[in-house]
Amino acid sequence: MSRVLFTVLLISLWTANGLAATCTKPKVTVNAFSTQDATILTTLAHVGEFTLTCGNGEQPALFAEFPCGALVPVARIGDNKYQVSWTEEIKKGSSGNVVVRLFDEDGYTDIRKAQRDGESINAIKSLIDISVPTKGAYKGPWVKAELLAAVVVSAVAYFAFTTKSKVQL
């Protein structure tokens, strides 16, 4: 009896695994947010909020790979809405588009296997790649106010002393 039960359970699991659908025909729309003012900060924050619509209606759990190689889970913030965020140092920060590769659970499993075996993960096909636009942050004026004040005071003092010396002659 236990062999029959075990066989039925095994066939059920195999069938359920085969019926587990992955996202087909993914379509993405992206909204991006970045730190605007970096005058007193040490890192810039970037947030990519996107809507993923699958042709078969699936809402998969996603994982994101950044260009630096970091692999992180993607937060689900609503129906078909996801969010991914990262920070970078101000000196290394730049404006432009950052390509983020998105993987479903099967892709994540393939990546972990490749990492464990010491293989390159660039050959693993992502579910979809999104381009997150990032903006450069305002880092302050080119000339600091203290320097400008010192130059103005020096110019006024120079003008005053030269005028005084011309008047006393």
C-alpha positions in Angstrom: 0.0 0.0 0.0 2.8 2.4 0.9 4.4 1.8 -2.5 1.2 2.7 -4.3 0.8 5.9 -2.2 4.4 6.8 -2.8 4.0 6.3 -6.5 0.8 8.4 -6.6 2.6 11.2 -4.6 5.6 11.1 -6.9 3.4 11.3 -10.0 1.4 14.2 -8.5 4.6 16.1 -7.7 6.0 15.5 -11.1 2.7 16.7 -12.7 2.5 19.8 -10.5 6.1 20.7 -11.4 5.3 20.3 -15.1 2.2 22.4 -14.8 4.0 25.2 -12.9 3.9 28.0 -15.4 6.6 30.5 -16.0 6.0 34.0 -17.3 5.4 34.0 -21.1 5.6 37.1 -23.3 6.7 39.5 -20.5 6.0 43.2 -21.0 7.5 45.8 -18.7 7.0 49.5 -18.1 9.6 51.2 -15.8 9.5 54.3 -13.6 12.7 55.4 -12.0 13.6 57.6 -9.0 17.1 58.9 -8.0 18.5 61.0 -5.3 18.3 64.6 -6.5 20.5 66.5 -4.1 23.8 65.1 -2.9 25.4 68.1 -1.2 25.4 66.5 2.3 25.1 62.7 1.4 27.7 60.0 0.9 25.7 57.7 -1.3 23.1 58.0 -4.0 19.9 56.0 -4.0 18.2 54.7 -7.1 14.8 53.0 -7.2 13.4 51.2 -10.2 9.6 50.6 -10.0 8.2 48.5 -12.8 5.1 46.8 -13.9 5.5 43.3 -15.3 2.7 41.8 -17.3 2.9 38.2 -18.4 1.0 36.8 -21.3 -0.3 33.9 -19.2 -1.2 36.1 -16.2 1.6 34.7 -13.9 3.1 36.9 -11.2 6.5 35.3 -10.6 8.9 35.8 -7.8 11.8 37.8 -9.3 15.5 38.2 -8.7 17.6 41.1 -10.1 21.2 41.1 -11.2 22.9 44.4 -11.3 25.9 45.3 -13.5 28.2 44.9 -10.5 27.2 41.3 -10.2 25.0 41.5 -7.1 21.9 39.3 -7.2 19.0 40.4 -5.0 15.3 39.5 -4.6 12.9 42.0 -6.1 10.2 43.4 -3.9 6.6 42.9 -5.0 4.6 46.1 -4.1 1.3 45.2 -5.7 -0.4 43.2 -8.5 2.1 43.0 -11.3 4.1 45.8 -9.6 7.7 45.3 -8.5 10.5 47.5 -7.1 14.2 47.1 -7.1 16.6 49.6 -5.4 20.3 50.1 -4.9 22.8 52.6 -3.6 26.2 53.7 -5.0 28.9 56.1 -3.8 28.6 59.7 -5.1 32.1 59.6 -6.7 31.2 56.4 -8.6 27.7 57.6 -9.4 26.8 58.6 -12.9 23.8 59.4 -15.0 22.5 57.2 -17.7 20.8 53.9 -18.1 21.5 50.9 -15.9 20.5 47.5 -17.3 19.1 45.2 -14.7 18.6 41.5 -15.6 15.5 39.9 -14.1 15.3 36.2 -13.4 12.4 34.0 -12.2 13.0 31.2 -9.7 14.2 28.8 -12.4 16.8 31.3 -13.6 17.8 32.0 -10.0 18.4 28.3 -9.5 20.5 28.2 -12.7 22.6 31.2 -11.5 23.2 29.6 -8.1 24.3 26.4 -9.7 26.7 28.2 -12.1 28.1 30.2 -9.1 28.6 27.0 -7.1 30.3 25.3 -10.1 32.5 28.4 -10.8 31.0 29.1 -14.2 30.1 32.4 -15.7 26.5 33.6 -15.2 26.5 35.8 -18.3 25.4 32.8 -20.4 22.2 32.3 -18.4 19.2 33.7 -20.1 17.2 36.2 -18.1 13.4 36.4 -18.1 13.7 40.0 -19.3 16.2 42.9 -19.1 15.0 46.3 -18.0 16.8 49.6 -18.5 16.5 51.9 -15.4 17.3 55.5 -16.1 19.4 57.2 -13.4 20.1 60.9 -13.0 23.1 62.6 -11.7 22.5 64.4 -8.4 23.3 68.0 -7.6 26.6 68.0 -5.7 26.7 71.7 -4.9 28.0 74.8 -6.6 31.3 74.8 -8.5 32.6 77.6 -6.3 32.0 77.4 -2.6 30.4 80.5 -0.9 33.4 80.8 1.5 35.9 81.0 -1.3 33.7 83.6 -3.1 33.4 85.7 0.0 37.2 85.6 0.6 37.9 86.7 -3.0 35.4 89.6 -2.7 36.8 90.7 0.6 40.3 90.5 -0.8 39.3 92.6 -3.9 37.6 95.2 -1.7 40.6 95.4 0.6 43.0 95.7 -2.3 40.9 98.5 -3.9 40.7 100.3 -0.5 44.4 100.2 0.2 45.4 101.3 -3.3 42.9 104.1 -3.3 44.1 105.3 0.1 47.7 105.3 -1.0 46.9 107.3 -4.1 44.9 109.9 -2.0 47.7 110.3 0.6 50.3 111.1 -2.1 
